[in-house]
Amino acid sequence: MAIKSQDIKNGTVIRLDGKLQVVVEFLHVKPGKGNTFMRTKLKDVVSGYVVEKRFNIGEVLEDVRVEHRPYQFLYMDGEDAVFMNQETFDQVNIDKKMIVGGDFMKEGDIVEVVSDTSTDTILTAEMPDKTVLEITYCEPGVMGNTATNAMKPATVETGGTVRVPLFINQGEKIVVKTSTGEYVERAK
């Protein structure tokens, strides 16, 4: 399928130089002199690299149709994570490196899997933005130590490591931002 450069928006997936790119940012630029153009930031679906690219208005690009479907994480099989499609109950294996936030994924989590509809190729899988995890190991917390922004490493139930404030203790549940692995807050 073809799409004109002026019709792209955030989330549009295009094929450029044989690679699938998702538009993460775009800007319609109309300089005082010269032709109008689109300034975009494109993220490579496979590698995750972000590049800036400029397109002239009216330039024809190859549009790729993608599907976003919920899959439930079942278990790890070596380096692959095994998921079940929530609609058809089919099981698929996805390399853990393709999963955004995979270090914070536990059994039963629902992950959004993005696939190319023309080839049924799985492009990427994304955890929800935030998840609640229990701390399985960290140094003991110190009461009243909230004045500084000092952080300490803590291991969560999935085996991932998160930097948490000094007052957090082992056994507590915390909210983690899956894309960056940052501590957000104590779970309520």
C-alpha positions as CSV (number, residue, x, y, z in Angstrom):
1,M,0.0,0.0,0.0
2,A,1.1,3.6,-0.6
3,I,0.8,6.6,1.6
4,K,1.7,10.2,0.9
5,S,4.2,11.9,3.2
6,Q,1.8,14.5,4.4
7,D,-0.6,11.8,5.6
8,I,1.8,10.2,8.1
9,K,1.2,10.6,11.8
10,N,2.5,9.1,15.1
11,G,2.2,5.3,15.1
12,T,2.2,5.0,11.3
13,V,4.5,2.2,10.1
14,I,6.3,2.5,6.8
15,R,8.9,0.4,5.0
16,L,12.0,2.5,4.2
17,D,15.2,1.0,2.7
18,G,13.8,-2.5,3.3
19,K,13.3,-1.9,7.1
20,L,10.1,-1.3,9.0
21,Q,10.0,2.1,10.7
22,V,7.4,3.5,13.1
23,V,6.8,7.3,13.2
24,V,7.4,8.5,16.7
25,E,7.3,12.2,16.0
26,F,6.4,14.4,12.9
27,L,6.3,18.0,12.1
28,H,4.8,19.8,9.1
29,V,7.4,22.5,8.2
30,K,6.6,25.4,5.9
31,P,9.7,27.6,5.5
32,G,9.6,31.2,4.3
33,K,11.3,30.2,1.1
34,G,11.2,26.8,-0.6
35,N,8.9,23.9,-0.5
36,T,6.9,22.5,2.5
37,F,8.3,19.3,3.9
38,M,7.7,16.8,6.8
39,R,10.4,16.4,9.5
40,T,10.0,13.0,11.2
41,K,11.7,10.8,13.8
42,L,11.5,7.1,12.8
43,K,12.1,4.2,15.1
44,D,13.4,0.9,13.6
45,V,10.9,-1.7,14.7
46,V,13.6,-4.5,14.9
47,S,16.7,-2.7,16.3
48,G,14.9,0.2,18.2
49,Y,17.3,2.8,16.7
50,V,15.7,6.3,16.1
51,V,16.7,8.3,13.1
52,E,15.5,11.7,11.8
53,K,14.3,11.8,8.2
54,R,12.9,14.5,6.0
55,F,10.2,13.9,3.3
56,N,9.0,16.3,0.6
57,I,5.2,16.9,0.5
58,G,3.6,14.5,-2.0
59,E,6.4,11.9,-1.7
60,V,4.9,8.4,-1.9
61,L,5.9,6.0,0.9
62,E,5.2,2.3,1.4
63,D,2.6,1.9,4.2
64,V,2.7,-1.2,6.3
65,R,-0.5,-2.4,8.0
66,V,0.1,-3.6,11.5
67,E,-2.1,-5.3,14.1
68,H,-2.0,-4.8,17.8
69,R,-3.2,-7.8,19.7
70,P,-3.2,-8.8,23.4
71,Y,-1.1,-11.8,24.2
72,Q,-0.8,-13.4,27.7
73,F,2.7,-14.4,28.9
74,L,2.8,-18.1,29.8
75,Y,6.4,-19.1,30.5
76,M,10.1,-18.8,29.4
77,D,11.5,-21.5,27.0
78,G,15.2,-20.8,26.9
79,E,15.7,-17.3,25.4
80,D,12.1,-17.3,24.1
81,A,9.0,-16.2,25.9
82,V,5.9,-18.2,25.1
83,F,2.7,-16.3,24.7
84,M,-1.0,-17.2,24.1
85,N,-3.2,-15.1,21.8
86,Q,-6.1,-13.9,23.9
87,E,-8.6,-14.3,21.0
88,T,-7.6,-17.5,19.2
89,F,-5.6,-19.2,22.1
90,D,-2.8,-20.0,19.7
91,Q,0.7,-20.1,21.3
92,V,3.7,-18.2,19.8
93,N,7.4,-17.9,20.8
94,I,8.9,-14.4,20.9
95,D,12.6,-13.7,21.5
96,K,12.9,-11.9,24.9
97,K,15.1,-9.3,23.2
98,M,12.1,-8.2,21.1
99,I,10.0,-7.4,24.2
100,V,10.0,-3.9,25.5
101,G,10.1,-4.2,29.3
102,G,10.8,-7.9,29.2
103,D,12.9,-7.9,32.4
104,F,9.7,-6.9,34.4
105,M,7.3,-9.5,32.8
106,K,5.8,-12.1,35.1
107,E,3.5,-15.1,34.2
108,G,0.0,-14.0,33.3
109,D,0.9,-10.5,32.2
110,I,-0.9,-9.2,29.1
111,V,1.5,-7.9,26.5
112,E,0.6,-6.0,23.3
113,V,2.1,-7.8,20.3
114,V,2.5,-5.9,17.0
115,S,2.6,-7.9,13.8
116,D,2.8,-7.1,10.1
117,T,-0.6,-8.2,8.6
118,S,0.8,-8.9,5.1
119,T,3.4,-11.5,6.3
120,D,2.1,-12.3,9.8
121,T,5.6,-11.5,11.1
122,I,5.8,-10.5,14.8
123,L,7.6,-7.1,14.9
124,T,7.7,-6.3,18.6
125,A,5.9,-6.8,21.9
126,E,5.4,-4.2,24.6
127,M,4.6,-4.5,28.3
128,P,2.1,-2.1,29.7
129,D,3.6,1.3,30.7
130,K,3.6,0.4,34.4
131,T,3.5,-2.8,36.4
132,V,3.4,-3.8,40.1
133,L,6.2,-6.0,41.3
134,E,7.3,-7.4,44.7
135,I,10.9,-6.8,45.9
136,T,12.6,-10.1,46.6
137,Y,15.9,-8.7,47.8
138,C,17.3,-5.3,48.9
139,E,19.3,-3.9,51.7
140,P,17.2,-3.1,54.8
141,G,15.4,0.3,54.7
142,V,16.2,3.2,57.0
143,M,13.3,5.0,58.6
144,G,13.3,8.8,58.1
145,N,15.7,8.6,55.2
146,T,13.5,10.5,52.8
147,A,15.3,13.9,52.6
148,T,17.8,12.9,50.0
149,N,17.2,11.4,46.6
150,A,19.6,8.5,47.3
151,M,18.7,5.2,45.7
152,K,19.7,1.6,46.2
153,P,19.5,-1.4,44.0
154,A,16.6,-3.9,44.6
155,T,15.8,-7.2,42.9
156,V,12.2,-7.7,41.9
157,E,10.3,-11.0,41.6
158,T,11.0,-11.3,37.8
159,G,14.8,-11.1,38.4
160,G,15.1,-7.5,37.1
161,T,16.9,-4.8,39.1
162,V,15.3,-1.5,40.0
163,R,16.9,1.5,41.8
164,V,14.6,2.4,44.7
165,P,14.6,5.0,47.5
166,L,16.5,4.0,50.8
167,F,13.2,3.6,52.8
168,I,11.9,0.7,50.6
169,N,12.1,-2.8,52.2
170,Q,12.2,-6.4,51.0
171,G,8.7,-7.8,50.5
172,E,7.1,-4.5,49.6
173,K,5.3,-4.0,46.3
174,I,6.4,-1.2,44.0
175,V,5.2,0.3,40.7
176,V,7.9,0.1,38.0
177,K,7.9,2.0,34.6
178,T,8.6,-1.0,32.3
179,S,10.2,0.9,29.3
180,T,13.0,2.4,31.5
181,G,13.0,0.2,34.6
182,E,12.5,3.2,36.9
183,Y,10.8,3.1,40.3
184,V,7.6,5.2,40.3
185,E,6.0,4.7,43.7
186,R,5.0,2.2,46.4
187,A,2.0,0.1,45.2
188,K,-1.2,0.9,47.0
